[in-house]
Amino acid sequence: MNQALLPARPDLIAARKAWLDKLAGERRLAANTVEAYERDTRQFLHFLADHQGGAPGLKQVADLKPMDLRAFLTRRRAQGVGTRTLGRNLAAVRSFLRYLEKEGLANAAAATAMRAPRQPKSLPKPLTAGDAVRTVDVDEQLNDQPWIRARNAAVLTLLYGCGLRIGEALALDGGDLRDPSARSIAVTGKGGKTRMVPLLPVVFEAVDAYRDLCPYDLSAGTPLFRGARGGALQPAVLQRDMRRLRGALGLPDTATPHALRHSFATHLLGSGGDLRTIQELLGHASLSTTQVYTGVDAERLLEAWRAAHPRA
């Protein structure tokens, strides 16, 4: 980005460049996040130049009021920008103003006083029980090599049968899931928190079938699930295979590996499971995260009512 093309005075252009360099260097933010913040603040400076009738400098930014930021978000919304992007727009401007405040160049009070746009709740898209069972069936898997079909079925069974995240399943050790009498397994999830997850016999059956066919050594201390060349299985490989599988089964694009975890929770709730227990099984830090499944279940009940009730 050519800084000279920005509709801003040299002091503000220099401060913005220093902020972006700090984001990319010291904080080690992802490149796409820095790029998005660059774009967001560039759009903000174009807005300010129009809003204030001239190229803004540090003095103009230091004098910003909440109404100026509201006007920016209103302009962006009028341009067809969605709520999530508006939230990121505001986050970028806030980050820039807070940087200026720390440098003694501006006051971030206007940005701090602004509330971020309310984000829509995105409900999980669970599979039906029948589709979930088809997805984890080894005979439905698409690969020329029997051991890879068994591997995929075993991993997907862990997602649907235990509610594991992909990373949690792929982190299992070769020494795990060897005792068919075990009733549960310790799983380390987000934040390094460990939880106990109950095990179904079908999980052992799927993993044992995979062990019997896998050409690599699956002893303790090595990854349980392997890629075609023997290395640890990568999430992207499983996601790719799932895309092929859902195409073959005629399932929607929402049928992802993670959707099996959603299906685990939704089907438990629909069968009478309580939210606190499901929260523990999923490893959610907050009950509010788990409560989204009540909306999913209510939505599915409403759909069934509409389809079946004669007066609907």
N, C-alpha and C positions, 0 to 999 in steps of 0.2 A: 504494500500500500504506500503510495507516494504521499508523505505527510504534507507536502506543499499544496496538495489538492484539497485539503480539509478546509472548510469554511470557519476557520478559527485563527486567533492571533498566535504569534510565535511562542509566547510563554505557555499558553494552554497546550499547544501542539507538543512542545518539549516535555511537559509534565505528563501528558498522556502516553507518549512514547516510553518514558521512564517507568510508568506504571505497567505497561504491557511487557516490557523487558523483565520487570520484577516478577510478574505472573509466570512468564515462560521459564525464567531462570531459577529464582529462589524457591518458589512454591511448587515447582515441578508439576504444574497443571497439564492436563492432556492438551495436545496441540489443537484439537478441534474445539475445546473450551476456550482457549485463548483466541482462536480465530473468531468464534461467536461473539466474545466480549469486544473484540476489535470492531466487528461489524455493528454491534449494538450501540457502542459509543459513537461510532462514525455517524450512524443514523440520528443519534441524539444531538450531535453537534450541527448537523444539517437542519434539524428541527429548530434548535436554539437560534441559529442565524436567521431563519425566517420569522421565528416567534418574536425575537428582540429587534429585528430590523437591522442586523449587522453582525459581523463576525465576532463571536464571544471570546473573551480572554479570561484569565483567572479571576479578575474582579467580578465579571458577570456571573461566573459559575459560583463564586463565593456568596453572591447575593440571591441565589436561587430560593424560591419558596415552594411549598408543597403544591401550590396551584400550577406552578410551571411543570412539575413532573406529571401532575394529573393531565395537563394539556398534552404532554408528549404521549402518554398512554392512550388518550382519547384519539389523537391523530393516528397512532398506529392501529388502533382498533378499526377506525374508519377506513384504513387501507386493507382491511380484511385479515389482520393478524389474529391468530387464535390466542386463547387464554394462556396456554403454556409458554408460548413465545413472549407474550406480554410480561409474564413473570420473570423470564430470563432477561428481557430488556431492562426491567427495573433492577434486577440483581446486578447486572453489569454496571449500570449507572451508580448504584449504591457502592459497589466495590471501588470504582474510580474516585468517588467523592470521599470515601473513608481513607483512601490512600492520600488524597490531597489534604485531608484533615490531619493525618499523622505527620505530614510534611509541613504543617503550619500554613498551608496555602488556601484552605477553604474550610467551610463548616458543613458537616454531613447531616445536620439536623433535619433538613428538608427531606432527604432520602430516608432517614430513620423514621420519620413521622408517617411516611407513606405505607399503607398496607398493600401487600402484594395481592394481585387479582385472585379471587377464589378459584382454585383448581378443581376441575370436574373429577369426580371419583371414577376411576376406570375399574369396572367389575371384571373379575376373572372369567374366562370362557371355558368352563369345564366340558369334558366329553360326556356323552351319555354312558351309563354303566356298560351297555352292550359294546359301544365303540371302544371304550377303554380296554375291555377284555380282549377284543380283536387286536388292538394295538400291541398288547404285550404277548400275544400268542406267537410262539416260535415259528409255527408253520406259516405265518403271515409275513415274516421278515423277508426282505429282498436282498439276497446276496448269494453268490455262487458257492461261497465257502460255509459249510455247516457250522463251524465254530464261531464265525462272525454273526451268523443268524442267532445262535444261542447266546452270544455275548450281548447283542442288542436287546434280546428278549429279557435277559437277566437284569440289565440296567433299567429298562423301562418298567419291569416288575417292581424294582426297588422304589421307583418314583411313584407308581400308583399304589403299591401294596404297603409302603411305609411312609409316603409323603416326603421323601427326601428331595433336596435340591440336586441338580445335576452335579455340581461340584462336590457335594457331600457323598454322592454315590461313587463318583470317580476317584475320590480320595481313599476309598476302602483299601485295606492292605490284604495281601495274599493270605495272611493268617486269619482274616475275618470270615465269619459265616461258615465255619467248619463243623460246628457242633449242632446237629439238628435238634438237640433237646433244649437249646437255648431259647428262652422266651423273649429276649430283647437284645439290643445292641446299643453301645454307646456311640453317638454320632456327634462330631464337633462341627458346629455351624458358624453363623456369622458372629463376629466379635469373639471368636475362640470359645464360645459357650458350648458346653457338652450337655446333651440330653439323652434320655433313654427312649428308644423307639421299639415298640413291640414287633415281633417277627411272626409272619404267617408261614405255614408249611410250604406254601407255593413259592415263597421266596427262596427257601433252601433248595427246592426242586429245580428252580430255574438256574440258580448259581451252580448247583452240582452238575447239571447238564452242560453248562458252559465249561466248568473245570475239566470234565471228562474229554471234551473235544479240543480245548485250547492247546496249541502246540508249544506253548512257552511255559517255563517254570513259574508257578504261582505260589512259591513258598513265602513264609512270613518275611516281612521286610522289603517285599517287592510289590508293585501295584497289582491289585486284583484284576482290573480290567485293562486289556492291552489293545493297542492299535495293530494294524495289519503287519507292521514290521517289528512288533515286539515292545515298542515303547509304551508309555502310559497313554491310555485312550484320551483324546482331546474332545472337549465339549462340541467343537465345531463339526467333528466327524459324526457324532451322534445326531446333531441337529440336521445335518445334511441327509443322513439316512432316514430320519423321521419325515423330512419333506417328501422324499421319494415314496415312503410308506403311505403317508396320508393321501398322496395322489393316487396310488394303487387302490386304496380302500375307499376312495371317494369322500374323504373327510375334508372339512373346511380348513382354511389357512391358519385358523386359531388352534388347530390340533398340533401343538408343539410338545416337546418333552416336558416343559414346565407346566403345561396344561394338565398333565397327568397328576402333578402335585396338587393343583387346584381341584381336580376331580376327586382325589383322595379326601380332601377336606369337605367338599360339597356333598359327596355321597355319605360321609360319616354324619354330617349335620342332618341330612335328609332321613337318615336311619335312626335319629334320636340322640346322636352324640351331643354333649354339651360343649359350649364355646371354650370354657377353661381347659378342658381336656384336649380339645383340638389345638388350642394355643400351645400347650406343652408339646404335643406331638409334632407340630410344625416348627417349633423353635422360634415363635414370634416373641419379641421383647415386649410388645404392647398388645393388650386385648383388642384395642381399636383396629389393629391390623387384621386380626382374625374376624372381627365383626362384619367385614365386607362380605363374608360368605353368607350372612343372613340375608343380605340384599340379593345375592345370586339365587339362593334357594327360594326366596319369595317371588323373584322374577320368573323362575321356572314353574312354580305353582300357578302363577297368574297365566302363563302361557298355556298350561294344561287346561286351566279353567276356561279360557277363551276358546280353546279348540273343542272342548267337550260339552260345555254347558249350552243347552238349547236356547237360552235367552241372552247369551253373551254377544 
